[in-house]
């Protein structure tokens, strides 16, 4: 059975992928080189990333972390007191 190419709308540019993950574009490129996220190479050699792969990476990055609203480490500015 032939391998189906991903639809263009399913592919994200390096910049979009980096923004979605909160990292730099160079970090995304390094992750591709290390095999942490696999890029799809266009005939021109340009990298694209599958949206599903970026979403999966996003889920792995935040796995096990409590949502910000539930964290006890957050102090409201109104509760903060100056340090003398």
C-alpha positions as CSV (number, residue, x, y, z in Angstrom):
1,X,0.0,0.0,0.0
2,X,1.5,3.4,-1.0
3,X,2.4,5.9,1.8
4,X,0.0,8.8,1.8
5,X,1.6,12.2,1.8
6,X,0.2,14.6,4.5
7,X,-2.1,17.3,3.3
8,X,-0.5,20.8,3.1
9,X,-2.9,22.0,5.8
10,X,-1.7,19.3,8.2
11,X,1.9,20.7,7.9
12,X,3.3,23.5,10.0
13,X,6.3,25.7,9.2
14,X,9.3,25.8,11.6
15,X,8.2,29.2,13.0
16,X,4.6,28.0,13.7
17,X,5.9,24.9,15.3
18,X,8.3,26.8,17.5
19,X,5.6,29.2,18.6
20,X,3.2,26.4,19.4
21,X,5.8,24.7,21.6
22,X,7.2,27.9,23.1
23,X,10.8,27.3,21.9
24,X,13.1,28.9,19.3
25,X,13.1,27.9,15.7
26,X,16.7,26.6,16.1
27,X,15.5,24.4,18.9
28,X,12.9,22.8,16.6
29,X,15.6,22.3,14.0
30,X,17.8,20.6,16.5
31,X,15.0,18.4,17.7
32,X,14.5,17.3,14.1
33,X,18.2,16.5,13.7
34,X,18.2,14.5,17.0
35,X,15.0,12.6,16.0
36,X,12.8,14.1,18.8
37,X,10.4,15.5,16.2
38,X,10.4,14.3,12.7
39,X,10.2,16.8,9.9
40,X,8.7,16.3,6.4
41,X,11.0,17.6,3.8
42,X,9.5,19.3,0.8
43,X,11.2,18.8,-2.6
44,X,12.9,22.2,-2.0
45,X,14.4,20.8,1.2
46,X,12.3,23.1,3.4
47,X,11.2,21.4,6.7
48,X,7.6,21.1,7.7
49,X,6.1,19.4,10.7
50,X,2.9,17.4,11.0
51,X,0.4,19.2,13.2
52,X,-0.3,16.0,15.1
53,X,3.4,15.5,15.9
54,X,3.6,19.1,17.3
55,X,0.4,18.5,19.4
56,X,1.9,15.3,20.7
57,X,5.1,17.0,21.6
58,X,3.1,19.7,23.4
59,X,1.3,17.1,25.4
60,X,4.6,15.4,26.4
61,X,6.1,18.7,27.4
62,X,3.4,19.5,29.9
63,X,2.6,15.9,31.0
64,X,2.2,15.7,34.8
65,X,2.3,19.4,35.4
66,X,-0.6,21.0,37.2
67,X,-2.5,23.7,35.4
68,X,-1.4,27.2,36.5
69,X,-4.6,27.9,38.3
70,X,-4.0,24.9,40.6
71,X,-0.4,25.6,41.4
72,X,0.4,26.7,45.0
73,X,3.5,28.5,43.9
74,X,1.7,31.4,42.3
75,X,1.3,34.5,44.4
76,X,-1.1,37.2,43.5
77,X,0.4,40.6,43.2
78,X,-2.2,41.9,45.7
79,X,-0.8,39.4,48.3
80,X,2.8,40.2,47.6
81,X,4.6,42.2,50.3
82,X,7.7,44.3,49.8
83,X,11.0,42.9,51.1
84,X,12.9,45.5,53.2
